[in-house]
Amino acid sequence: MSWDEALSEASGAIAEAIASHGPSSVAFYLSGQLLTEDYYVANKLAKGFIGTPHVDTNSRLCMSSAVAAHKRAFGEDCVPGCYEDFELADLLVLAGSNAAWAHPVLYQRMEASRRPGRRVVVIDPRKTATSELADLHLQLKPGTDTVLFNGLLVWLAESDSIDRDYVDAHCEGYEEALRSAFKAAPGIEDVARQCDLDAADVAVFYRWFADTARTVTGFSQGINQSVAGTDKCNAIINCHLVTGRVGKPGASPFSLTGQPNAMGGREVGGLANTLAAHLDYDTPGARALVAEFWGSDALPAAPGLKAVDLFDAVHQGEIKVLWIMGTNPAVSLPESARVRDALVRCPTVIVSDCMAETDTTAFANILLPAAGWGEKDGTVTNSERRISRQRSFLPLPGEVRPDWQIVSAVAGALGHGDAFGYQQPADVFREHAELCGLASARAGKILDLSGLQRLTDQEYNDLEPIQWPASTRTDGNVSCAPRLFGDGIFATPNGRARVVSVETTLPAQQTSIARPLIVNTGRIRDQWHTMTRTAQASRLFSHRPEPFIEVNPEDARRIGVSEGALGRLSGAVGSQSYVGRVRITPSQRPGEVFVPIHWNGQFASRGVASDLVGAITDPLSGQPEGKHGAGSLKALTIRWQARLMRRREDPWRQEDEALCDYWSRQPLQHSESWWLAGGWPVDWQQDALAWMGGEPNVILADMAQGRFRAARIVDGQLQSVLMVEPDADALPDLTWLDQCFAADRLSREQRQCLLAGRAVDTEDTGDLVCSCFQVGEKQITGAICDGQLSVDELGKTLQCGTNCGSCIPELRGLIEKTVASLETAET
């Protein structure tokens, strides 16, 4: 339908819900992938003019525990340090962060700042690519981070390493926090026992921390995504406060945000418990300030529902209209099967997205085409409070519109056009900056953008990255602060930081006889969130092509699963399960498994990790306990495995799924491919027809060995290929076959080699290591054997590691492994 019709449908549904059920029957669920201008307009419409408090964001899933901790300790949601501190620090502590894969650009800065005397401590239950940077890896028991940092607080006190002058002048709550910490972690031996660590390693960490003035602790999802996430963050911040290491060059706690504009969303009030401009509902005069500025009398009186509770309200029928922007809650939220059921029950689901087909858009009653990254124009704010202009480099396709424009149009249709008469993103930004300036002037907020509120259109377009607070100096120029609180003055009413008492709260989802394994979830190197965008790029599948389950060798032997086999992981939530390829690795602690968060219903039959995680949240932040589930693993009983390739225009059908126990989709450059597996005998001569779209022309069958290979060619052009083996290892790499789909007419050589899966002279490059330049493991090990024994030498020859750098830890591992193998062979 036309935009006018769509906007009429959307505004009509909202107006009817308000009239029949009140403003709180309407809810918005936003995304850290929106630009700040999009975020601001959505929050303004929802809270200011519809009057619903129910506006939350998927940033609730990644950094809300850090937000709550900042507010408890500092009085405002402010990251005190900057990225330069990661380079200046003499001790870098990375807690719950696989920065090498999740923050690869920042990780390269960390790695480039290696120098004599500089140390790195990685605190993570898993050995990850980031561990390659570590001088000390504390592979602690999941959920015990508060014990470790409470123990550090106690040790600092007992070793006379507290900066008493700083604490006396600038902090409060220290004595109470110390008593609480001592109760939870009275000594190194007790800390080591609770954390399942070597006491000597704990002592080394504590000594390094005490002795190193320039210390930065970077923390991310491994800390935040916990039922005690806020306490974990505060336990870290406490240790920095009592040593006076906050807001100083090379010395700060630092929250590593998980999305490009999570902080921009926090600035404008994208969280349900805030208004806008860092103003809270309980801030004296805040509600009146925002209402007056917006010219609205509809502002809600109390905070709204946070993400998990919001979708629970949708499930219970309390929300009649739900508007989702740029995110995929049908996959990302815990107990996602219940979330999908909630979306079915909701009378009107509006979805704005740049992707037509996601697990969430499948439930949309109204689907609005929104601009994607690269088509948008506006600003974002990164983890160090730096505002950057995002300038579009692609034209808006078709009738696509940016989110701020869509929301403004709906506001106009609801009768609020005068308050949403924006003509361009600069108009929105100036208003946002002005409101932040008012909040700073009247409520003392550090988030001050008053120096940017009068930017001309040209100045906005030319804006260079700038950190807030950004106010106007007496000479008329804009000043900014790379660091905060270095003077010891904080945003609390009395100007003192709070050292928060933290008790040990263990994960809520504990293991049992029926569910003996701890289930950890997280990101992989080449995919993003629920991969609705990144899955469109075939190259990004090369490193990890399927859903997988990482298992310790001891557990693999005990359970009876083997490397490369398919495993079924059952969680504690309902009847949902996760099926993936088993990867056996000593990097995983015994009794624990790891699964990636990215696969969704578009790309795998049973690959949604959040189906395994309970909807249990931190009581302060509302952030789900996504890093600690409980489950059981067993081998998936199968008799055959296969690879199916079809032309791009042939989609996966529901009847295709019925023919197998497992499938996962891997887009290739010229074709679509699927991994398939089943546990019952198949008559391939007959059943292959359904998958291949017709009778195959070329067939190789060895039923006694369980092998079947077939290709379908029409008018000289390859239409489909099916390769069946009893073991997945016997299936060929599909790179050469994919090239055959690009041919207008197959050559004689291509026809002859189709069922082999590769041309006779095609090099087998091995598993992909470098996605940027498509360099495989066998190419790399060959170069190492030829004497190229450093990452730089490999880069000069093969280009691997010379672009994004995220494969560098793997390159180092291959060098070490290959050299050790060569030395053993020589011996």
N, C-alpha and C positions, 0 to 999 in steps of 0.2 A: 504494500500500500504506500501511499505518499507520506511524506514527513508530516504534513498537516493532519492526516488521518491518524498516524501513529501517535503524534503528540496529543491529539484529542482523546485517543483511547487511554493513554497513560495518565493525563491530567484528570480525565473523567473517573478513572478507577480510584485515584487518590482522593478526589473530592467526595466521591460516594462513600469511601471508607471513613473519612473524617466526619461526614454528616451522620452516618449510621453508627459508628463505633468510637468516634473520638480520634484526636490526632495520634494517640499512641498505638493505633492499629496500623500505622504506616511505619516502615523501617527502611533504613539504608545500610548497605554493607559495602564499604569502599576498599581501596587497595593502595598499597605503597608504591604501585606502579603508575598511579595518577600523578600529574603535575600539581604543584601547589595551587595553581589557579583553579584547576578542576576541583580539587579538594575543598577549597575555600567556598566556592559557589554551592557545592553540594551540601556542605555543613550549614551554610547560611539559609538555604531553602528549607532544609529539614528542621533545624532547631529554631530558626528565626521566624519562619512564616507558616510552615505546616504546623509547627509546635510540637513535634515529636522529639523526645530525647534519645530515641533508639537509632543512633548513628554510630556504627563501629566499623572497624577496618581489619583486614587480614594482618596488619601490623600487630594486632593483639596476639597473634600466634608467634611472633618473633622477638619483640623487644619490649613488651609492656611491663615485664618484670624489672627491666633496667629502668624504665620510666618511674615506676613506683619506688624503686630504691633511690634514684636521684632525688626525688621529692622528699623522701624521708630523711636523707642525709644532708642534702644541700638546700632544701626548701623550694627548689624548682627543678624541672626536668632539663638539666644542663650537663652536657659532656664537658668536663673541665679542660681536657687536653686537645691536642691537634696531631695530625698525622706525622709531623716532623718529630714528635716525641718518640715515635717508634724507632727512629734513626739515632736520636740522641741518647736513648736509654743505654746504660751499662748492664742492666739486667732487664730482659724482656720476658714476661710471664704470659703465656697464652693458655687460658683456661676455657675448656669446652669450645675450642675454635680450631677447625681445620682450614686455616686461612689460605694454605697453598691451593686449595680447590675452591673455597667459598669466597675468598677475597684475593684473587691471584695478583692483581696489580699492587695492592698494599703489601702483599707477601714478598714481591720482588724488591720493594724498598727495604723490608726487614732483612732480606738475604743480602742485599747489596751493602748493608751497613755492618756486616761482619768485620770485626777488628780484634786485635789482641786485647784480652781483658774483658771483652763483652761476652755475656753469657745469656743463654736462652733456656727457659724451663717450659716444657709443654705438659699440661695437666689434662689428661684425656684417657678414658678407659680403653680406647682403641689406639693402635699404632697406625697413624695416618701419614700422608705425604708431608704434613707439617712437622711430624716428629723427626724428619731428616734434618731439620734446622736445630734440633734440641741438643744442648749439652747434658740435660737431665730430663728424662721423660718419666713423669709420675703417672703410671697406668693404674689409677685408683679404682676402687669399687664404685660403680655408678651410684649416684645419689649421695655421696659422702663429702661433697665439696665444702659444706659448712663446717664439717668436722676438721678438715684440713686447715681452713683459714681461721677458725676459732682457735685451733691449736697454735697457729702462727701468732695470733694476738697474745695468747698466754705466754708463748716463748719469748716474744718481744719484751713483755713486761718482766719476765723472770731474768732475762739477760741484760736488763737495763738499757734496752734499745728504743724505749719510748721517748719521743721528743716532748718532755714534760712542759717545757716553756710554751710550745705550740699548742698542746692540748689545753693547758690552763688558760691561754689567751683566746683560743679560737674554737674550742669544742665543748660539748656537754654530753653527759651520759656515759663517759668513759668507764667510771668505776662499776656502774651497773652492768655494762657490756662485758667488762673483764670478768666479773663474777659469773655471768651467764656462760661465757666462753670456757671458763675453768671447769664449770659443772659439766659441760658437754665434752671437753677435750683437755683433761688435766695435765697431760704430758705427752712427749714424743712417742713413747711405747704404746700408749693408749690410742693415740692418733693412728699410728701404723697398723694397729690391730683392727680398728674400725674401718680404715680405708683400704685394708689389705695391701699395704705397702711395706717395703723394707725400711726399718727405723733409721738406718744410716742414710738412706736417700731423703727421708723427711728432714733429718737434721741438716743435711747439705742445703736443701732448699731454704730452710729457716735461716741458716747462717748467711747465705747469699743475700737473702732479702734484707736482713738486719744490717749487713755491711755495705749495701749498695744504695747510695743516696738517690742516684738517678735510676729509678725503677718504674716501668710501665707494666700494668697488668691489663691485657686485652681479653675481654670475655664476650662470648657469643651464645649461640643457641644451646650448647651443652650445659650452660649455667641457667639460662632464662627459661627453657622449656621444662619446668619442674613444678611440682606442687609446692615447693619451697623456693621457687626461683627468686623472689624478691629478697628473701633472707640470704640466699647465696650471694647475690649481688652486694648486699649490704655487708656481708662478712668480708668480702674483698675490699670494699670501700673503707671499712673500719681500719684495716691494716695500713692503708694509705693515710688516713687521717691521723692516726696516732703517731706516725712517723713524719708528719708534715709534708707528705709527698702528694700534693694536690695542686694542679694548676701551675706547676713549675716546669721549666725546660727539662724534658726527659724524665719527668716524674708525675704520673697521674694514673688513676683507674680509667679505663677506656672501654666503653660499650661499642662493640662492632655490630653495626646494624645489618639486617639481612636483606633489605630492599633498597632500591635507588632513592626513594623519597619517603621513607618511613618518618624521618625527622620533619619533613615539610608537612606531613599529615598531622604530626603532633603540634606543630606551630598553629595550625588553623582550627584545631578542635576536632580532628577526625576520630578521636576516641570518645566512647559513650560517657565517660566520667568527666569530660572537660567541656568548656564552652567554646572559646576561641582565644588566640593570643596568649596561651598558657594560663588563662583564667579558669579557675575551678568554680563549681556551683557554690561551694562553701566559702569562697573568697569574698570578704565583705565588700559590697557594692559592685561585684563583678557582673551579676545578672542585669542590674540597672544600667551599667556602663555599656554592655553589649546591646541591650534592647534600645537604648537611646541612640547609639551609633547607627544601628540598622534601621531605626524607625519602625520598630515592631513591638507589639504588645502580646505576642504569642509565645515568647520564650518559655520553655518548660522550667519548672521549679526545682527539679531534682534530676540526678543522673539517669541515664538510660541503661539498657541491658547490654552487657558485654557479649562478645561473639558467641560463645557456647550457649549462654543463657538466652541469647537472642533467637538462635535457631531452635532452641527448646520451646520458646514461646510460639515460633512459627508452627512447630509440630503440634502444639496444643490448640492451635486455632486462634490465638490472641492477635496475631499479625495477619492482616487481610491483604496488604500490599507490601511487597518486598522488592526494593530496587537494588540490584547487584551491579557494581561497576568494576570491570577489569580484573576480576578474580574468579576462582574456581572452587567455591566452598564444597561442592559435591565430592571433591577429592581431598581437599586440604584440611578440612576440619576433622577432629576426632569423632569416632563412631560415625563415619561418613555414610554408612548405609541408612542410619536414622536421619541424617541430614537430607539425603535424597528422598526419603519418605516424606520429610517435612515440606520439601519443595513441591511434591505431588499434591499435598494437602492445601497449600497456600492458594487462595482464590486468584490472586494476580501476582505473577512474578515478572518483573521487568529486568532485563539484562542489557547492559551496554558493554560491548566488547568489540575488539578488532578481529576476533576469530568467530566464524559462523558456527563451527561444530566443536563444542567442548562438552564435558560431562554436565556442566551447569546450563549451558544454552539449550540443552535438550529439554529442560523443564520450563523454558521461558514462554510466557503467554505473549509478551511483547519483547521483540529482540531488536535493539537499536544499534546500527553500525557506527562505532566510535573510532576515532583516530588512534592509530598505534604509534609506538615509539618510532621516532624519525619523521612522522607526519605531524607531530605535536609541536607547539610553540609555547614556551613558558619557562618556569623555573623549578629546580629541585634543591633540596638541602641534604648534604651528605652527613656522615657520622661525625665530622669535626665542625659541624655548624656552618659549613660553607655553602652559600647560595650560588648556584650556577645557572646560567641561561641555557636552556635546551632549545636550540634553533632547529626548526624542521629542515630536513634535507630531501624530503620526498613530497610531492604534491598530494593533496587529499584525493583518494581515488573515488570515482563515482559520486554518490551522494553522502559520503562519510562526513561526519561532523566531529569536532573536538568535544570532549565531555562538558566543559564549562558552557559551551554554546547550547548543547542539548538540555542541560539542566536549566539554563536561563530561559529557554523556550518553553519548557514545562511550567516554570514559575510564571511566565507571562500568561500562559493559558489558564493558570489558576487565579489570575487577577492581580499578580504582584509584579507586573512588568516594570513599574517605575523604579523598583529597587534592584532590578536586574537588567538595566539597559546598557550592559557592557558591549562595546564594539570590537574589542581586541583584548588579548591577555594583559597588556600593560594596564588597562583600566582596572582589572581585578587585582593585579599586584599592588597598585598604588593604594587601593582601598585596604587591602590586607596589611600593608606596611603602616598605614595611618592608624588602624586599630591597634596594632602592636605598639606603636608609639604612645597611644593613649593609655594602654594597659601598663606600660612602663612608667609613664608620668604619674598616673593616679594610683596604681597598685604596686609599684616598685618592681615590676617584672624585668628580669635581665634580658628577655627577648625584646629588644628594642630595634625596630626597623625605621624609626622616624627619619633617619638620614636618607632613606630611599623613597619616601612617600610622595615626593614632588619630582620624581624623574620624568623627563620629557619622553615622548615616544622614542626618539633617537637615542637618548641615554639608556633607556630600558633595553633597546635592541643591542646597544654596544656594551652592556653591563659585563664587567669581568668578574670572575669568582670572588666573593667577599664573605667573610665570616661575620655572624652576628655575635654580640650586639653591634649594630651599625647606626650610630647617631651622628648628628651634625656638630662639628666643632665650632668654636667661636670664629674661626677664619672661613667658615662656610664649607669646608671640606668634610667628607664623611670619614669618621674614625671607626675602626673595628678592633676586636680583641681576639688574637689567636688562642689565648688561654684565659681561663676564668678562675677566680678564687685564689690566685697567687698571693693576694694581699691578706688572705685569711678572713676576709669578710664574705659571708654567705647570704643566701636569699631567704633565710629564716627570719622570723619577727625580731629576734634579738641579735641577728648577725652571726650566730655561732652555728657551726656544723654539728650534726647529731651523730654520735657514735651509738649505733643501734644494737640493742641486746638481741642476740640471735641464738635460738635454741636449735637442736638437731631435730629435723623433721624428715623421716625416711620416706622414700617414694610410696605413694598410695597403692600402686599396682605391684603387689609383691608376688613372687613365684610360689608355686604350690606343687604337690605331687602330680596333679594333672597338667600344670603349666610350669615346668621346671626351668625354663629359659628366660632370661632377661632379654627383652626385645628393644634394641636401640634403632632409631631411625635418623636419617640425615641425607645430606646432599652428595652428589657425585660431581666429577670435574666438569663435564661438558653439557649438563642439562640445567634447566632453571625451573624451580618450583614444580608445578604439575605439567610442565613441558607442553602446554598448549601452543606455544610459539616455537621453542627450540626444537621440538619434534619435527618441524617442517624442514629442518636442515639435515640432510642425510649424513653429512660429515660428522655431526655431533653424536651419531649413534655408533660410530666406529670404535670408540673406546670401551663402552659398556652397552652392547646391543640389546640386552634382555634384562628383565627384572632378575635380581639375584639375592641370594642369602649368604652372608659371610659367616662361616662356622669355624670354631677352633678345632684343630685336628683331634683332640681328645674327645670332644663331643661328637665329631663325625664318626669316629670308631665306635663309640658307645651306642649311637643312634642307628648306625648302619647306613650312612649316606656317603657317597663318593664324589670326588671332584667332577664337575660338569654334569652330574645327574640333576634331575628335577626334584625339588623338595616342596612339601606342603607345610606351611607354618600356620598353625591355628592360634588365634589370640583368645583373650578372655571375654571378648565382646560378641555375644550372640553366636551365630553359626558361620561368621565370616572367616575366610582364610586367605592366605597369600601364597602364590605359587611362583617359584623362581629357580634359577640355575644356581646350584650349590657352588660356592667358592670357598675352599678350605684354606685357612690362613692362620698362622700363629700370631698375627697382629690382633686377633680377636681374643679376648680373655675367655677362659673356660667358663661354661655356664651362661654365655651371652652370645647373641646373634645380632647382626646388623642388616637392615634392609633400606634401600633408597626410597625417598619420598616421591619420586617424580612420576612413575608410571600411573596411567589412568585407564578408564574404561574404553578409551579410543585406541589404546595401544597394547593392552594385555587383558587376558581373560580374568586373571586374579592377581593384579599387581598393585592394588591400592593399599599402601602401607597404613594409612589412617584407619582402615577397617579394623586393624589390630589394637588400636589405642583407645582406651576409655576416655570419656568426656569428663575428666577430673582436672580441676584447675587450681592454681594458686589462689587462696582466698583474698589476697590483697590486690594482685594484678589482673586476675582473671585469665592468665595465660595457661593454656593446657599443658599437661604433663606428657609432652610428645616424645620425650627421649627415653622413657622407661615404661615399657609394657611388659606383659608376661605371656609366654606362649609355649607351644610344644611343636616339635619338628619331627616329621617322618618322611621317608622317601615316597615319592609319587610313583605308584606302580604303573609302568608303561611297557608296551611291547614294541613300539616303533617311534621313531622321530623323523621329522621331515622338514624340508625347506620348500616353500611355495613361492613362486614369483609370478606376478601378473602385470599387465600394463597398468599405467597410472589411472586410467579411466575406469578400471574394474574395482569397485569398492568391496570391502569386507561385508559379507551378508550374515544375517542371523542364522540362516541354514548352514553356512560354513562352520559356524561355531559348534553346531550340534554334532559334527563329525569327529570332534577331537576332545580330549580332556584338558588340553592346554594349548593356548596360542599367544604369541606376542608379535606385534607388527614392527617392522624395521624399514622405514622408507629408504630407498636407494636413489641414486642420482637420476636414473632413467626408468625405474620400475618400483613397484611396491613388493615387499617380501614379508613372509611370515615364518616364524618358527612354529612347528606343530608337533604335538605328541599325543598318543592315545594308548589306552590299556586294553584294547580288544582287537581281535584279528580283523583285517580289512581285505576285501576283495578289490585290490587296486585297479584291476582291469576295468571294473565297473565304477567304483567310488571315485576314482580319479577324475571322472568326467565332470562331476559337480564342481570341484575346485578349479579345474582347468578351463571351464567354460565351453567344453566340447571335446570331441574325440582327439586324443593326441596322435601326432603323425609319426613320432620317433619314440620307440620304447625299448628299454633294457630291463628285463625282469629276471630275478633270481630268487624265487619265492622260498627256496630251501634256506637261503641265507638271510631272508627278510629284506631283500633289496629290491627297489623298484625306482626306475628313473624314466621320466617321459617329458617330451616337449611337444608343444602344439604350435604349428606354423601355418599361417594363412597368407596366401599371396606373397610368399617369400619373407614375410615379416613375423618375427617371434611374438607369440601372444601369451604363452605361459610355460612355466617349467615346474616340475614336481620331482623332488629327490627324496627318497625314503631310505632310511637305514635303521638298523637296530640300535646303533650308538651314534650320538650326535657328533663325536669326534671324526667320524668317517665322512661327514658332510663337507663339501668344499667351500672355500671362500667364494663369495658371489660377485666379486668385483668384475671379473672378466665376463660373466654371464650378464651382468647389468649392462655392460657396454653393448652386448648383442641386441638388447631391446632398443638401443638408439639407432640401429641400422635400418634404413628403409628396406633393404633386402639383404638377407643373410648371405655371406660368402660361402663358398664350398668348404673352406677350412672351418668356419664357424659352425656349419652344420655337422661336420665330422666330429667336432670337439664338444658339442653341446652337452652330451650326457656325462662327459668327464668333468665338466664344470670349469675347465680352463684350457687355454691353448697350450700346446706342447712346450713352447718356449717362454711361457709366462712365469715370471719369478713369483715364488711364494714369499711374501714379505713378512708373514707372521701376524700376530695380534697387533692391532694398532696401538701405538704409544703417543705419537704426536699428531693430534687432530688437525692442527693448522696446516701442516705440510704432508699429511698422510704418510708418515714414516712408521714402518712396522718393526716389531721386536727383532725379527731375524736380520733385517737390514742393520739395525743398531749393533747387535751382538757380532755380526760379521765385521763391522767397522772397528769394534773394540779389539777383536782378534787380530786385526790388521795394525794395531798399535795406537789407535785413537783413544786415549785413556782419560780424557777430560770432557766435560760438557761443552767447553768452547771448541775443542777439536771436532767433536761430533757435529756441532752446529755449523762449522765451516764446510764440512763435507756433505751433510744430509739436511741441513737447515733446522733440524729438530731442536726445540728449546729456544729458538731465536725470535719467536713472536710473542705470544702471551706468557710463555714461561711456565705454565702450569704443569708441563710434563717433566720439568727439570728434576724433581725428586725421584721420579721413576727412572730417568736416565742415570742418575747417580746410583740408584739401586742396581740397575743392569750392569753398570761398570764394575761395581763391587762384586756382584754375583759372578760375572764372567771372568774377571781377573782371578777370583778365588778358585773357580773351576779350572782355569788354565794352570794355576800353580799346583793344584792337586794332581792334574794330569801329568805335569812335569815330574812331580815327586814320585 
